[in-house]
Amino acid sequence: MEEYMKQSILIASLASLLILQCGEDPLEVRITYPVEGSLTSGIIRVEASTSDNAVRVVFYVDDICIDTCTAAPFFCCWNTFLLADSTEHFLSATACDRKGNELCSDSVLVTVCNGDTLFADDFEPYLPGAYPDAGWFEIWAGAGSNHTYVDADVAHSGTQSFRLRGLGDWVRTDGVGLNLADIQHLTYELSLMIPSSYSAGALVGFFTLLNPTCGMIYNGVMFEYADGLIYVHGAVEDSTGQAWLYDTWYSVKVSLDYVGLLMNVWIDGVQVVFDLPAVPCEWADTFAIATEYGAPGIVHFDDVRIFED
């Protein structure tokens, strides 16, 4: 009898241990950034903390899905420029485990506060190697998606930039859709660098599609591959007379007067173009960055900002 009781106790203990080993922790999820009541601006990382058994997190803004993340750390990049300034919004997340169980987090209330900035991106919120799709979209593929991504090895500020690679007969062009209605004065700024390892040219400005295989950038700046000079294209094209160098970061600033239809340009803080005739905003309202046609290679872009002034 005593031996039987010992065996029964041992079996019960093993069963209890098996239950503990096979059981899973309760599913947990909560938004950790941004925090309740905060002001949010720009493109930000919405971050969630979960229990170890979570395998997927779906992120929502006002109960509308904005992204799904399938690996820790769980986060998504949220473009607050798509929303009206000074408006309040609820952020939440739903976690799922391997068995299909789901749990929704508590909501976090935040206020969008972008002021006069229409769009800005320093490419820091994204994972290296990812496409910055919280704000950008592909216009022309160039060398393809495997060659256009957020690069953690090159940056003007911070640690990351947006790397574009084009082909000689197929440029790489990426854009940001803007609402320029009622905008009278606008300024855009960015930095770019063309590495010597893949010689190319670069363009920035406002894009319009002329036909399925042809487009034009107006009110923009071009770093010309053929002669190594910087040009400006408004209603007419003009050379700044300034040469550019490979492996060198340049800061570009363009001020547009849509009332007087004039543009002014600065390179590295020095004004190089004065009151060049510009085209109306109705001609092109997609801000674009691109490689130059006929010059296959890579261009890095960083610190983009577009604002009303």
C-alpha positions as CSV (number, residue, x, y, z in Angstrom):
1,M,0.0,0.0,0.0
2,E,2.8,2.4,0.9
3,E,4.5,1.7,-2.4
4,Y,1.3,2.3,-4.3
5,M,0.8,5.7,-2.5
6,K,4.3,6.8,-3.4
7,Q,3.7,5.9,-7.1
8,S,0.4,7.8,-7.0
9,I,2.0,10.9,-5.6
10,L,4.8,10.7,-8.2
11,I,2.4,10.4,-11.1
12,A,0.4,13.4,-9.7
13,S,3.5,15.5,-9.4
14,L,4.6,14.6,-13.0
15,A,1.1,15.5,-14.2
16,S,1.3,18.9,-12.4
17,L,4.7,19.6,-13.9
18,L,3.4,18.7,-17.4
19,I,0.5,21.1,-17.0
20,L,2.9,23.9,-15.9
21,Q,5.3,23.3,-18.8
22,C,2.6,23.0,-21.5
23,G,0.5,26.0,-20.3
24,E,1.0,29.5,-21.8
25,D,1.1,32.9,-20.1
26,P,-2.1,35.0,-20.6
27,L,-1.9,37.1,-23.7
28,E,-1.0,40.7,-23.0
29,V,-0.7,43.9,-25.1
30,R,-0.5,47.6,-24.5
31,I,0.6,50.7,-26.4
32,T,3.8,52.0,-24.9
33,Y,4.5,54.9,-27.3
34,P,3.1,57.4,-27.7
35,V,1.7,57.9,-24.3
36,E,-1.8,59.0,-23.3
37,G,-2.4,62.7,-23.8
38,S,0.7,63.4,-25.8
39,L,1.1,65.7,-28.8
40,T,2.3,63.8,-31.9
41,S,3.8,65.1,-35.1
42,G,5.5,63.8,-38.2
43,I,6.1,60.2,-38.9
44,I,6.4,58.3,-35.6
45,R,6.8,54.8,-34.3
46,V,3.8,53.5,-32.6
47,E,5.1,50.8,-30.2
48,A,3.4,48.0,-28.4
49,S,4.5,45.7,-25.5
50,T,3.2,42.2,-25.4
51,S,3.6,38.9,-23.6
52,D,6.1,36.4,-25.0
53,N,3.5,34.3,-26.7
54,A,2.3,37.1,-29.1
55,V,3.1,36.4,-32.7
56,R,1.3,39.2,-34.4
57,V,0.1,42.7,-33.5
58,V,-2.3,44.8,-35.6
59,F,-2.2,48.5,-35.0
60,Y,-5.3,50.8,-35.3
61,V,-6.0,54.5,-35.4
62,D,-9.6,55.3,-34.6
63,D,-10.4,51.6,-35.1
64,I,-9.0,51.7,-38.6
65,C,-6.1,49.2,-39.3
66,I,-2.9,51.0,-40.3
67,D,-0.4,48.2,-40.2
68,T,0.4,44.6,-39.0
69,C,3.7,43.5,-37.4
70,T,4.6,39.8,-37.2
71,A,7.8,39.9,-35.2
72,A,9.1,41.6,-32.0
73,P,9.7,44.4,-31.4
74,F,6.2,45.2,-32.3
75,F,5.8,48.6,-33.9
76,C,4.5,50.5,-36.9
77,C,5.3,53.8,-38.5
78,W,2.3,56.2,-38.5
79,N,2.1,59.2,-40.8
80,T,0.3,61.9,-38.8
81,F,0.5,64.4,-41.8
82,L,-2.5,62.5,-43.3
83,L,-4.7,64.0,-40.5
84,A,-5.9,67.5,-39.8
85,D,-3.9,69.5,-37.3
86,S,-5.0,69.7,-33.7
87,T,-7.3,66.7,-34.0
88,E,-7.5,63.9,-31.4
89,H,-7.1,60.3,-32.3
90,F,-7.3,56.9,-30.5
91,L,-4.5,54.4,-30.9
92,S,-4.9,50.7,-30.1
93,A,-3.4,47.4,-30.9
94,T,-4.6,43.8,-31.1
95,A,-2.3,40.9,-30.3
96,C,-2.6,37.3,-31.5
97,D,-1.0,34.1,-30.2
98,R,-0.2,30.9,-32.1
99,K,-3.6,29.4,-31.1
100,G,-5.5,32.3,-32.7
101,N,-6.4,33.9,-29.4
102,E,-6.7,37.7,-29.7
103,L,-6.6,40.5,-27.1
104,C,-7.2,44.2,-27.7
105,S,-5.2,46.8,-25.8
106,D,-6.7,49.9,-24.1
107,S,-6.8,52.9,-26.3
108,V,-4.4,55.8,-26.1
109,L,-5.6,59.3,-26.9
110,V,-3.2,61.6,-28.7
111,T,-3.4,65.0,-30.5
112,V,-1.8,65.7,-33.9
113,C,0.3,68.8,-33.9
114,N,2.2,69.5,-37.1
115,G,1.7,73.2,-37.4
116,D,2.7,74.6,-40.8
117,T,4.7,71.5,-41.8
118,L,3.0,69.6,-44.6
119,F,5.4,66.7,-44.6
120,A,8.7,65.7,-43.1
121,D,10.8,62.6,-42.9
122,D,14.3,61.9,-41.5
123,F,13.9,58.1,-42.2
124,E,14.8,57.3,-38.6
125,P,11.5,55.5,-37.5
126,Y,11.9,52.7,-40.1
127,L,13.7,49.4,-39.9
128,P,16.9,49.3,-42.0
129,G,16.2,47.7,-45.4
130,A,12.5,48.5,-45.3
131,Y,10.6,50.8,-47.6
132,P,9.5,54.1,-45.9
133,D,5.8,53.4,-46.9
134,A,4.3,55.5,-44.0
135,G,4.8,58.5,-46.2
136,W,6.3,57.6,-49.6
137,F,5.1,55.6,-52.6
138,E,6.8,54.3,-55.7
139,I,6.3,56.2,-59.0
140,W,8.9,54.5,-61.2
141,A,10.8,51.3,-60.1
142,G,14.3,52.0,-61.3
143,A,16.5,49.0,-60.3
144,G,13.6,47.6,-58.2
145,S,12.5,47.4,-54.6
146,N,15.6,45.3,-53.6
147,H,17.7,48.4,-54.4
148,T,15.6,51.1,-52.9
149,Y,15.3,51.2,-49.1
150,V,16.1,52.8,-45.8
151,D,19.9,52.6,-45.5
152,A,21.5,52.5,-42.0
153,D,25.0,52.8,-43.3
154,V,24.7,56.3,-44.8
155,A,23.1,59.5,-43.3
156,H,23.3,63.2,-43.3
157,S,21.9,63.4,-39.8
158,G,20.9,60.6,-37.4
159,T,21.8,57.2,-38.6
160,Q,19.6,56.5,-41.7
161,S,18.8,57.8,-45.1
162,F,16.6,56.8,-48.1
163,R,18.6,55.1,-50.8
164,L,17.4,55.2,-54.4
165,R,18.9,53.3,-57.3
166,G,18.0,53.9,-60.9
167,L,18.9,52.4,-64.2
168,G,20.0,54.2,-67.4
169,D,16.7,53.6,-69.1
170,W,14.4,53.4,-66.1
171,V,14.8,56.1,-63.4
172,R,13.9,55.5,-59.7
173,T,11.3,58.0,-58.6
174,D,9.4,58.1,-55.3
175,G,6.8,60.6,-54.2
176,V,4.6,62.1,-51.5
177,G,1.1,63.2,-52.2
178,L,0.3,66.7,-50.9
179,N,-2.7,68.9,-50.7
180,L,-1.6,72.3,-51.9
181,A,-5.0,73.9,-52.1
182,D,-4.9,77.5,-50.7
183,I,-1.1,77.3,-50.3
184,Q,0.4,80.7,-51.3
185,H,4.0,80.3,-50.1
186,L,5.8,77.0,-49.7
187,T,9.3,75.9,-48.8
188,Y,11.0,72.5,-49.1
189,E,14.3,71.4,-47.7
190,L,16.3,68.2,-48.0
191,S,19.8,66.8,-48.1
192,L,21.2,64.5,-50.8
193,M,24.4,62.7,-51.6
194,I,25.6,60.9,-54.7
195,P,28.2,58.2,-54.0
196,S,31.1,57.9,-56.5
197,S,30.8,54.1,-56.4
198,Y,27.6,54.3,-58.4
199,S,27.8,57.6,-60.4
200,A,24.4,59.1,-61.1
201,G,22.5,62.4,-61.2
202,A,19.6,63.5,-58.9
203,L,16.4,65.4,-59.1
204,V,14.0,66.9,-56.5
205,G,10.8,68.9,-56.9
206,F,7.2,68.5,-57.9
207,F,6.3,65.7,-60.3
208,T,3.6,65.5,-62.9
209,L,2.9,62.5,-65.1
210,L,2.9,63.4,-68.8
211,N,2.1,59.8,-70.1
212,P,2.6,56.3,-68.7
213,T,6.3,56.3,-69.4
214,C,7.2,60.0,-69.1
215,G,7.0,62.6,-66.4
216,M,8.4,66.0,-65.5
217,I,9.7,67.7,-62.3
218,Y,8.9,71.3,-62.0
219,N,9.9,73.9,-59.4
220,G,12.8,71.6,-58.7
221,V,16.6,71.2,-58.6
222,M,18.7,68.8,-60.7
223,F,22.2,67.6,-60.0
224,E,23.3,67.0,-63.6
225,Y,25.4,63.9,-64.3
226,A,26.8,64.9,-67.6
227,D,28.5,68.3,-66.7
228,G,28.5,68.1,-62.9
229,L,26.5,71.3,-62.5
230,I,23.4,72.1,-60.5
231,Y,20.3,73.3,-62.5
232,V,16.9,74.7,-61.5
233,H,13.7,74.0,-63.4
234,G,10.7,76.3,-62.8
235,A,8.7,77.6,-65.7
236,V,12.1,77.7,-67.4
237,E,15.4,75.9,-66.8
238,D,18.5,77.8,-65.5
239,S,21.9,76.8,-64.4
240,T,23.2,77.9,-61.0
241,G,26.7,77.7,-62.3
242,Q,27.6,75.7,-59.2
243,A,29.4,72.4,-59.5
244,W,28.7,69.4,-57.3
245,L,31.0,66.6,-56.1
246,Y,30.5,62.9,-55.4
247,D,30.5,61.6,-51.8
248,T,29.4,65.0,-50.6
249,W,26.2,65.9,-48.8
250,Y,24.3,69.0,-50.1
251,S,21.5,70.8,-48.3
252,V,18.9,72.1,-50.8
253,K,16.3,74.7,-49.9
254,V,13.6,75.9,-52.4
255,S,11.1,78.7,-51.6
256,L,8.1,79.0,-53.9
257,D,5.8,82.0,-54.2
258,Y,2.7,80.6,-55.8
259,V,1.1,84.1,-56.0
260,G,3.9,85.8,-57.8
261,L,5.0,82.5,-59.4
262,L,8.6,82.9,-58.4
263,M,11.2,80.5,-56.9
264,N,14.4,81.0,-55.0
265,V,17.0,78.4,-54.3
266,W,19.7,77.9,-51.7
267,I,22.5,75.3,-51.7
268,D,24.2,74.8,-48.3
269,G,22.7,78.0,-47.0
270,V,23.9,80.2,-50.0
271,Q,21.3,81.6,-52.3
272,V,22.1,80.6,-55.9
273,V,18.9,81.4,-57.7
274,F,16.8,84.6,-57.4
275,D,13.2,85.0,-58.5
276,L,13.2,82.4,-61.3
277,P,9.7,82.1,-62.9
278,A,7.8,79.2,-61.3
279,V,4.8,77.1,-62.4
280,P,1.5,77.1,-60.5
281,C,0.9,74.5,-57.8
282,E,-1.9,73.1,-59.8
283,W,0.6,71.8,-62.4
284,A,2.2,69.4,-59.9
285,D,1.2,68.6,-56.3
286,T,3.3,65.4,-55.8
287,F,6.7,66.1,-54.2
288,A,9.2,63.7,-55.7
289,I,12.8,62.6,-55.4
290,A,14.5,60.8,-58.2
291,T,17.6,59.5,-60.0
292,E,18.5,61.1,-63.3
293,Y,17.4,59.5,-66.6
294,G,20.4,58.1,-68.5
295,A,22.7,57.9,-65.5
296,P,22.3,54.6,-63.6
297,G,23.3,54.7,-60.0
298,I,22.5,55.6,-56.4
299,V,21.3,58.7,-54.6
300,H,20.8,59.1,-50.9
301,F,18.2,61.5,-49.6
302,D,17.7,62.7,-46.0
303,D,16.0,65.3,-43.8
304,V,13.1,66.1,-46.0
305,R,10.8,68.9,-44.8
306,I,8.0,70.7,-46.7
307,F,6.2,73.6,-45.0
308,E,3.9,76.5,-45.6
309,D,5.5,79.9,-44.9
